[in-house]
Amino acid sequence: MNTTPTHEILVLGAGYTGLIATARLARYTRKLNTRITLVNPSPRFTERLRMHQVAAGQELTDFRIPDLLKGTGVEFHQATATTIDTDDRIVTLDDGSVLHYDSLVYALGSTTDTSRVPGAADHAWTLDDPRLAHRFSQRLHDIAAVGGTVTVCGGGLTGIEAAAEIAEAHPGLTVRLVSAAELGGMMGEKARAYLNRALDRLGVVRTVGVEVTKVLPDAVRLDTGELVSSDLILWTTGVRVSPLAAQAGIATDARGLILTDTTLRSVSHPEIHAVGDAASVRQAWGQLHGTCQSGVVTADYTATVIARLLRGKTVKPLRFGYFHQPVSLGRKDAVIQFTNADDTPNRWHLVGKAAVIYKEQVSSTPPMAAKLSRYVKLPVQLSKGGRATRKNA
């Protein structure tokens, strides 16, 4: 008879990182005396990589988190975490529940920061919530019917994908993309040129090298003083994380990311493991930045760490290197820039139909990896960084 106390594993957040961490934990600890609980406000899995498709009017597969984890033994709790008591190791939820943990996986991710520019929170839309993205698409349809204008603020990958998707789906619209930095600046010259040719083909108007200083109900003001009229405004620039960790006294950086050691455990509370956008993670080449690519790797790695610690085994430091920058340009085009470990571009890139297929495989992998984890371990890491990360080990 097993008299070992049950080890309570609590996962907060069921985005890409939380879902993968939970599925892999269930697989890696199935022969151990553990209980895994996953907490998330919604039972539907949000495919953040595809929110620009929803905004353009497309319907996505309705992935339900309990269905993706069916047969794993994981308990799903629909609620929002409101406080963490690190002394008693309990988390209070907005439904009044109080959950105990022995190991806590903090996977609350990030949202778009609309607080830094006046009016952005009041007058601009974001792609954080699929319900809001769906309502945005309805407004978009009405505006397209009268040949209106939509302005996408932010020239990162999310902004580029959103502008291209909207322009392709609604050719009657005027789509303007406003960016402080060069579009595709993180890419190599050839990939960047292809991206801009695709935006030309789609008719996306670009205003580059300027910043938005104020968002109005029907316009954005630029730092040049120009007022750009718009029927609809989409905000895709800037990120912020939940204040929950900092409020709980967990050591965080200036942005609120949990400070971690080389095994992604909190430097102040080692029973807490931080993954994805919620974690401040350094490699020998520099700091990880928030992407699904790095997030799912930290999730799988953390599941491995917890399982090994429970078995009394040693843990090797995380080794991660970026591999690619996949960018969709509507449903019929894409560009993939392959990268060095530090996410700088290398000489290789992929475009056209082959890139579309590649991007689709990237976008569809996380939910399938979670669903199939109870049968087989699908790989989620493309590169450990080679020589660039050997110093970590």
N, C-alpha and C positions, 0 to 999 in steps of 0.2 A: 504494500500500500504506500502511495506517494504522500508523504507528510510535509513536503516542501510547500511553504506558503505560495499562493498564486501571485505572480509578478504582474502588476497592473501597468499596462502600457496605454497611454492616452495620446491620441493624435488630434491636434487642433488644426482644422482646415483641410478641405478636400479638393483643392485645386490640383494641378498636375503633380506637385511635389507631395502633398498630403496623401493623395490617392495611391501613388506609386509606393510611397513609404509604407502605407498600411497593407497593401497587397503583398509586398515583399516581406514585411514582418510576419504576416500570417503564414507565408511559406517557410521562412527561415526558422520560425519558432514553433512549428506545429508539433514537434515532439517534446517541447518544454511546457512547463506548467505556467502558462501565461493567459491573460485575458486582455484582448485588444479592443479599445473603444475609439471610434472615429466620430468627431464632433464637427458638424457643418451646418450653416443656416438653411441650406436648401438641399433637398434630396436629388436634385438634378446636377449632373456634372457639367460645369461650364467650360467649354472649349475656348479658352482665351485666344488661342492661335487663329480661331475662325470668327471672332466677333465682327471683323470687318465684312464678312460675308452676310452675317445677320443684318448689319446696318444697311447693306445694299439691297436687302429684301429676300435673301435666301433662307430656306428652312434647313436646320441641321438635325442630325439624328438625336433623338431624345434619350440620352444615356442617363439612366438612374443609378445613383451610387450604390444602393442596396443590391441592385441586380448585378452590377459589375463585381461586387464582392460576395455574391451568393456562393455558399458552400465553403467559405473560408473560415467561418466561425467568428468573424468580426461583428461587433455590435455597433450599429449606426445610430447616432443620437442627433436628431435634428434640433439644433439650437445654436446660440452664439455665446462664446465665452466672454464673460464680463470682468472677472478678476482671477488672478492667480495668487494663491497663498503658498509661497515657496517654503515656509517653515513647516506647515502641516502637509504640504504637498497635495493641495486640493485646488480644483478649478470650479468656480461658480458660474452657472449658465443663466441666460436670461429667462429661462422657463422655471427657475427656482431650484433646479437640480444642482447637487454638489458631487463632483466626481473626484475620487482619489487617484493618485498616480504614484508609481515607483519610478517609471521612466516617462518623460514627457517629450513628445515630438512636436515642436513649434513650427507650424507650416502655414502661417496666416497670410503669407504673400504680401502683395502690394496693390495699390490702386493708383489711378491717375491723380496727380496733384493739381487741383484747381484753385488752390489757396493763394498762390503767389502773384496772380494777375487779377486786378480788380474786375469783377463782373463775370469771370470765368465760371465760378460756381453757380451763379444765378442764370446765366444766359447760354452757356455752352453745354453740349451733350458730351458724354464719354462712352467708352466701350467696356466699362467695368461690369455692367449687369446686362445679361441677355434680354431681360424684359425692357430695359431702357433702349437697348440697341434695336429691338423689334419696334418700339414706338417711334424711334428715330426713322426707321425704314418707312413707316406709314406716312410720316411727315414728308419724307423725301419723295415719296410717290406723288403726293399732292403738289409739291413744289415743281417736280419734273414736268407735270402736266401743263404747267404754265410757263415753262422755260426759265425757271428761277436759278438762283445761285447758291451753292454751298461752299463754305470755306473750311478747310481742314487745317488746323493749327498744330504744327509740329512735323518736322521732316525726318523723324526717325523711321525705323522699319514699319511701325504701326501706322504712322501717318501716310507713308508711301503706299502701303497695301490698301488702306482705306480709300485714298484718293483714286487709285487705279480701279478698285472694285466698283466704286460708286460711278465713276465715269463710264465704265464698260456697261454697267447695268442700266444706266440712265443717260443715253447719249444726248438727250435734249437739255440736260442740265449744263450749267457752267460750273466746273469744279476748279476751285483755286486752292493751291497748297502753299501755305506760308511757313517758311523755315528760317531759323537764325543761321543754321549751318548749311554747308553744301550738301545737296541730296546725294546719298550714296557715298558720302565722304569716307566711310569706313571700308569701302570696296576698292579693288584695283581699278586702274584707268579703263580697261576694256569693259568690265562688268558695269561700271558707273556710266559709261557711254551708252551701253545697251539699255540700261534702266531709263535714261533720259530720252532715248529714242522711243521707248515704249510709252512713256508719259506724253510725248509729242503726238504719237499715233492716237492715243486716247483723248487728246485735246485738253489735258490737264494744264491749267495756267499756273505757273510757278512764280512766287515772289520770294526770293532767296536773299539772305544776308540782312534780314530785318527781324525785329522782335515785336511781338504783340504786347502792347502796354495796357490795353483796356479792352474788355469785351462788352459790347452794348447789345440790346435786344435784336438789332438788325444790322450790326456792323462790328468790325474790329478796328481799333486804332493802332497804328504802327508807330515805332519809335522815330520814324521820319516825320510824324505828324499827319500822315495820310490816313484818311478814313475809308476803309474798304467795306462797301455795302454787301450784305449777305442775308439771304432768307433763312439760312440754317448754318449753325456753327458747330463743328466737331472738334473737341479738345483732346489731343493725343500726346501732349508733351509733359514731362515731369512725373515723378513717382513719389509716393509716400507709403509708409508702412504703419501697421497698427501700433498704437501707443501702449498696448497691453503689457509688453515685456518691460518697458521702461517704468511703467507705473508699478509693476510688481517688484522692482528693485533688482531686476536681472541686469547685468552689465551690458550696456549697449554703446554704440558709437553715436556720433552727433546726429545721424539720420534716424536713429532708433533701431538699427539692425543689431541683433544679438552678437556680441563678441564671442568668437569660438576659438578653440584650440585646433591642432592639426587633425583631430578626429571629429570636428564639428560639434563638440560638446561645449556648453557654456563655460566660459572661464570662471564665472562666479558660482554657478550651480551645475556641476557636471552631470547631474541626473536629467538635465534638460538638453535636448539635442535640437539644434536649429538647422533648417534646410531651406533651399531656394532663396527667394527674395528677402526672407526674414533674417538671413544669416550674413554676417560679415566674414567672408572667407578669403584667405590669402593663399596664393601659391608662390613658388619661387619666382615666377615671372610677373606677379602682381595680383591685384584684387579681382575676384570674380564679379561680374555685373549680371543683373537679373535677366535671365533668358530661360526658356523652357529647356534648352539644351543643357545648361549647367544645373538647372533645378532638379530634373529627374535623376541626374547622376548623384547629386547630393542626397536625394531621397533613398535611392537604392543602397548607396554607401552607408547611410545611417542605419538602415534596417540590418545590414550586415554587421555593423558595429555593435548594435544592441544585442543581436543574437550571439555574437562571439563573447561579449562581456558576460552574458548570462551563462555561457558554457565555461567561463574562466579562462578564455583564450586571449592571446595578445591581439592587438589591433594595429594595423599599419596606417600611417597617415594617408589622407586623401591625395590622390594624384589625378589632376584633371587638366585637359587642354582643349581649347575650342577647336572645332573642326570645319564649321561652315557657317554661312550667313544666308539662309534661304529666304527669298522674297517673292511672294506672288504678285503678279501684275495683272489682276483680273483672273478669270477662269481659264483663259487660253494661253497665258504667257507667264513666264517667271524667269528669275535669274538667281543662280546659286554661286556665291563667292566662297571658295574654299580658303581656309585660313591657317595661319600658324597657331601655336598653342595660346598665344596672348591675344588672339582674335584679330591680329593684323593680317591683311590679305596676302596670300601667296600668288603664284603665277596662274593658278588654275581656276576656271569658272565654267559654268554650264548655263545654257540658255534655251529658250523655246520649249518644244513639246517634252523633250527629255527632262528639262528643269521642272515643268509642270508635274510630271509623274514623280520626280524626286521630292518636290515640295509636298505633294499629297501624301506620300509615304511618311514623311516627317510629321505632318499634322495629325495623321491617323494613328500613329504608334502609341502614344500614352494611354488612351482608354483601352486599346486592345492589349497592351502589355499588362495593364492592371487586371483585366478580365481573365487573361490566360495564365496569370501567375500561379494559380492553384494547380495548373497542369504542367507548365514548363516555364523556365526562366528566359524570357525574351531579353536580349541585350539592349541596354539603353545608353551605353557609353561607347562613343566612336573613337575617342582618343584619350590616353592618359597623359599626353603632353610630351612624351619622349624625353629627350635630354633637358628640356625646359623645366621639367618637374622632378627630376631625379634628386635634386637637392632636398626636396620635401621628405623623401624616403630616408 
